[in-house]
């Protein structure tokens, strides 16, 4: 790797990644633990969501108030979240204070206090988040679309299941934390004003004797089916479309990304210009690529009025299918500009870089440089893109709608072409 990058895996399975970003005074950390929603114990969907909050309510020798005050004094802007595979903690601040915060995150991951009163609060917050989904039909749609399109456990709602959460106990959640929170497969990624030797020493001191933990093998079940409708009395209809795509590690990954930019690359994308601007069917429409380990998918969304819903679905599908006819030189040029611009902008953020490095290592087992990504984008040709699109027709589709009435789904939509 170039001199500005650092990668080291400790004997217990924890991987440290770092990128030195000259000129930056700040740094950011992304700390991912293999305790995501897909690995929630059977009948306990939502355990990871509770733990992402509960572990922050006191750790090491500090109770909840002392822990919060200490992190505030360091000026750490922090976050926690749950994804398919990982529970993630993140923070950013002046570089020296991010380094000072690392022992605190060792306490959070390895020595959380997990007080009973904190469990009740964390579980109640998870239940409140679930209850609020009905007030957010777009969010409700995308959750249902993932559940319908992806095999369980990959399509699970990261907020969990209400019945499971209500049955969850502090004792059960403590046991889950003790079992799943371990070094094997965990990643600490730091970007910014970084001295590699100092960082490695801190991580080795704080995490070197962390036990590996236990990760269960994921056993996917068949996905529910190609279509679903959720009735909701509303003046609007929400439409979700999903279909499988190639892996992020596929040699043609950036060819596919060019096609997605042409389809939905902002205001110049076909979905925006054809479905919204020319036909006036929607107030919001977009599609994007989502990568999972060993899987790739495209997820799309359209929000429209009830009287335009059927026309919106038909036009949405038509634009996706029209990709097989190919793209123009101008469209490919704009796609390259847009994708490179977003890539370069993310390079200027320590938080984005820390997250991207953790993602790269998990998906590819290695780090990519900005030059590697830019060269991959530039290398895509028009002939290559159009040949790939001709050979990789979109579908089979999963279609989910939320609104007052079901829509007519074209025959064969959910069948493999």
Secondary structure, 3 states (H helix, E strand, C coil): CCCCEEEEECCCCCEEEEEECCCCCEEEEEEEECCCHHHCCCCCCCHHHHHHHHCCCEECCEEHHHHHHHHHHCCCEEEEEECCCCEEEEEEEEHHHHHHHHHHHHHHHHCECCCHHHHHHHHHHHHHHHHHHHHCHHHHHHHHHHHHHCCCCCCCCCCCCHHHHHHCCHHHHHHHHHHHCCCCCCEEEEEECCCHHHHHHHHHHHHCCCCCCCCCCCCCCCCCCCEEEEECCCCEEEEEEEEEECCCCCCCHHHHHHHHHHHHCHHHCHHHHHHHHHCCCEEEEEEEEEEECCEEEEEEEEEEEHHHHHHHHHHHHHHHHHHHHCCCHHHHHHHHHHHHHHHHHHHCCHHHHHHHHHHHHHHHCCCCCHHHHHHHHHCCCHHHHHHHHHHCCCCCEEEEEEECCCCCCCCCCCCCC
